[in-house]
Amino acid sequence: MDSRKLDLLFETFFDITSLVRTERGEAALYSRVLDCCRDLLHTDLVMLLRVRNRRLERYTKRGSGAALYRDEITATPALLDWLEREATAFMGPAGEWRLPFPDRLFERRAGSLLCVPLVAKERQLGLLVSMREYVRDAFGPADLKILNVLANQTAIALENADLYERLRREALTDGLTGILNYRSFMRALRSELRRAERYSQTFAFVMADVDHLKKYNESFGHLAGSQVLVQVARLLVRGCRSTDVVGKYGGDEFAIILPQTDAEGACTVSERIRRAIGQHGFQHVQPGDVTCSFGVAVFPGDGSDVYALIRQADDVLFHAKRSGRNIVRTSADLAAAAPRLELEGSETDAPDVAAPPVRLARR
């Protein structure tokens, strides 16, 4: 291999390693690999096939300076199994490659093919393909060696990218329910509050609590109770828009950010989710036996900073619990009930004890 090709190869290795640590995504990595493959092997078309979640993604480049083209191929189980377990290198005329590929995968004018699997830690991630049009036997052993080296480095970079993404996702999400964890949700809440302040907009903050989860755990075990939380989280996400944010707040408490939403809109969303939870068939019990209560607060009227908003939503949620559970309540409901609650409090002999600013995991 001449010095120019070696320089290009090592530059590509450096680039793809660096791209794993950036936020540019895998597309930039694929583009760099295919550019190097095309320049080193003087091919007419280069392609990277990536198997992910039993789907086959195809990334293609043709000619110098061409844009990266991505599409998905309807793949048979036999093809996916071959790519994930048995893929081997191939060099020769396109017509001699007898594999379970759909006819449309390669163009009719394909003359020669050079294909190498992407393997990292004995896990096959896909296939790197170079094609010359019309010409048979266009590639030699030296070309196969170059593509093997490039494929090995690409597979390692893809494996590292998968690991990086998995660690990033685990740092942001709750391990049980898959929604945002407390830390990530609070970051999103602060960001939304700053945005609403900047553009003089409103947004709703909703707290939801699973009613009587402690009794459910005592009756059916904590594993069953954990599955209740998982299913409630899914119902919350399903009932929200893509722009809304759902997170885990406490033991059996969830929280929702509804951008550009007033109290009426937040009640509509909360009520829809409340009904969906009440109608859902949870394990061991009948529909309606597992329910949720909701407390709604709205920025800026119910709180001008994060903690004031949380405190208000938590107080409203506590009022929903005292009102019988399985209900949606707002700050207006809490204000209307305040005189009655003060009267009830004055009739008791209990000492006056200040409540904590924010309560958690109330059952």
N, C-alpha and C positions, 0 to 999 in steps of 0.2 A: 504494500500500500504506500503510495507516494506521500510526501510531507503535506501537501495541500489537503488530501483526504483525511489524514490524521488530524490536522488542525481543525477541520470542519467537524469531525467526529467528536473531538474533545470539547469543542465549543458547545456542541449540542448537549453533551453530557452535563456540562456546567449549567446550561440554560434550563434543562428539564428538571434538574435538581433544585434550582432556584425557584422555578415556577410552582413547585409543590408547596412552598412556604408563602406564596402570595395569595391574594384573593381573586386572581384573574380566572380561576376555574380550570377545569381539565381541557377545555377547548383550546386554550393557548398552548398547553402541553402537546396536544395532538397535532396542532398546526406546526409547531417547531419540529417534531419528530418526522412528520411527512415531508416537510421542506428538506430536511437533511437526507432523507431516504431518496427523494427525487434527484437531488443534486449529486449524491454519491453514485447512484446507479444509472443515472441518465434515463429515467423511465418516463413513459407517457402518462401514466396514472399511478397514484399511490393510494393505499386504502388501509385503514385500521378498523378492524371489527372488534367490538367490545361486547362481551356477554355480561349482563347485569340484571339480576332479579329475573332470570329466565326470559330476558328480552335481548334482541340482537341489535345493537346500534352500529351504524356504518358512518365513518368519517372519511371523506374523499377529497383529494386535491388533484388537479390536472393542470400541467403547464406551470411555467415560472410566474410567480406573483399571483397565482389563482387563489380565490377565497376558499375557505374551508366549507365544505358542504356536509351537512348532517342529515341522516334520515334513519328510520327504523325499518327493519326487514321482518316480515312475518316468517318466523322460523319454526320448523317442525321440531318435535321433541328429539328426533334422531339427530338433527343438526346440532341442537344445543348440547346434547349429551356428548357428541363428538368433539365439539369445541372445548367443552369443559373438562374432558377426560382423556381423549385419544388423539388430539390434533398433533400432527407431525409436520416437519418441514417438507416442502415440495419445490422442485425446480425442473422446468421443462415446458413443452407445449401445453397450452391451456386445455386442449381437448383430451389430454391424457390423464387429467386429474379427476378420478372417479370418486366423488364424495357426495354426501347428501345435501348439496347446496342447491337452492332454487336457480333455475336457468337465468333469471334476470340479475343475479348477483354480479356477474361479469358481462361486459359488453361483447357483442358478437365479433368485433374486430380484434379481440384479445388474441395475441399470438403466443407470447411467452409469459409465464407466471413464475414468480419467486415468492414463496410464502413461508413465514416462520411463526410458530406459536409464541405468545407472550406468557411466560411462566415465571412466577415468583413464589418461593417457598412451596413448591410442588402444587401450586394452585394455578390453573390455566385461566387467564383473564381474557384471552381473545386471540387475534391473528393480525400480523402485519404483512401486507401484500404489496408487491411491486408488479407492474404490468407493462410490457412492450407490445405495441400494436403491430399486427400483421407478421412480425418477424418471429420465426421459430428458433428455439435454442439461443436466445439472445443473452442469457445469463450463464456465468461460469462459477466454479468453486470459490473464487475470490469474492464474487458478489454475494454468494450465500454466507460466507464468513462475515462480511461486513453487516449484512442484514441481521445475522444472529447476534452480533455484538450490540447493535442498536436495539434489537428487540429485548435483550436481557436488561439493558439499562432502562428501557421504557417500562418494562414490567415492574422493576424495582420502584421506579418513580410512581407508578400507578398504585402499587401496594402501599407505599408511604402516604400517598394522597388519600387513599381510603382510610388508613389509620388516623391521619390528621383530622379528617372529616368526622370520623366516629368519635374521637376524643373531644372535638369541638362540640358535637351534638350532645354528648354525655355531660359536658360541663354546663350546658345551657338548659337541659331538660330534666324533668323529674324522672328518676329511674323506674318508677312504677307505672305512671300514667302516660308518659311520653310528652306531656305538655310542658310549658316553661316552668322551671323551678322558681323558688321564692326570689333568689338573687336576680335572675334574668328578668322575671316579671317586674320587680321593683325598678330595674333599669329602664324597662319599656314604659312604666308608668311615669317616671321622671321625664323621659324623653317626650311623651305625649303631653305632659303638662307644660313643658317649655314650648312645644309647638303651638298649643292652644293659646298660650299667653302671647306669643309672637304675632299670631294672626287673629287675635281677639275672637277665638272660637270657643265652643263648649264641647265637653265630652262627658260621658257617664262612666262611673266606676261602680261595679256591682260585686257584692260579696254573696256567695252561695254556700250553704252549709247542709250536709246530709243529715236528715232528721233521724234521731234514735239509732245512730250507727253503733253506739256502744252496746245497745241491747241486741242488735243483729250479730255483732261479734261474739257476745256471750252465748247466743243461741247456736250459731253455726260455725264459729271459729274465725280467727283473724285472716286466714287465707281467703275464705269466702268474702269477708269484709273488704279485703284488698281488691278483689275482683269487682265489687260494687263500685269502688272508687275509680277503677279503670273504665268501667262502662259509663259512669256518670261523666267522667272527663270527655269521653267520646261524644256523648249526647250534648255536652256544652259546646264542643267544637262544631258539631254538626248544626247546631242551632244558631251559630254566629256567621257573620260575613267573613270573607277572606282578610279584610282589613282590621277586624277585631282581634284582640289579644286575649287568650285564655291561659291562666296560670294556676299553679298549686300554691295556696297561701299558708295553710296550716295542716293539721292532722287530717281533718275531714272537711276542710274549708277550701273553696276555690274563689278565684277573683277574675273579673272580666273587665277589659277596657273597651269601650264603645266610642270610637272617635266621631266627632260631629253629631252627637246624639243627645237629645234633651231627656227630661225625666219621662215624658210620655213614650218616647221611642224606646227607652231602656226598659220600661215596664212591659211594652209589647214583646220585646225580645225575651225578657225574663219569664214572662207568662207562657210564651211558646215553649221554652225549655222546661219549665216546671211541669207543664202538661205532658211533654214527651217523657220525662223521667217517671211521672206517675203512671203512665201507660206501659212503661217498659217491663218486660218479664225478667226480673232478677232471679238468680238461683235461690231455691228453697222457699220462696214466698210468692204470693199472688201479686199481679199488677196493682199498684196503689199502696202496697205495704212499705215500699221504699220511696221516700219523698225528699224534697229539698225546700229550704226556705231561702228567700232572696232579700237583700237589702240594697237599695239603690241610692247613690249620691251623685250629684252633678257638679262639675266645675264650671264656673267659679262660685256659684251661689251657695253650695254646701261646704266649700272649703277652697281656700286659695293656695294651699300648698299640699304636698303629698300626704303628710301625716294628718293634717286636718281633714282631708278627704277620706282617708282610711278610717279615722276615728268616727266620722259621721256615718259612713256606710256600716261600720261595725255596730254602732248604736241602733241604726235602723234595722239591721239584721237581728239584733237582740230583741227588739220590739216585735219583729215577725215571729220569733220563737215564742215570746210571751203571748202572742195573739192566737196561738194554736198550731203553729207550724204549717208547712206545705202552703206557703202564701208569699206573695210579693209585696213588699212595703217600701215606701219612699220617705224622704224627709218631711213631706207634707203630712203623711200619715202619723209620723212620730210627733210632729208639732200639734196636731189635732188631739192626740191622745195625752199630751203632756199634763193638762189640768187634772184629768182623771187619775193619772199615775201619781201626781203630787198628792192628791187627796188620799189615795190608797196608802201612800207612804207615811202620811201624817197620822194615820189611824193605827199604825203598828207601834210596838214598843221597842223595836229593834234600834240599836244605836246607829247614828249616821256615819257610815263608812264610805270613804271616797272610792269609786270604782276605778280600776286600772284604765289607762287611756285606750288601749286596744286589747280586746280579748281574742283568744285563739282556741280553736278546736272545741267549740261549744256544742254539746250534744243535747 
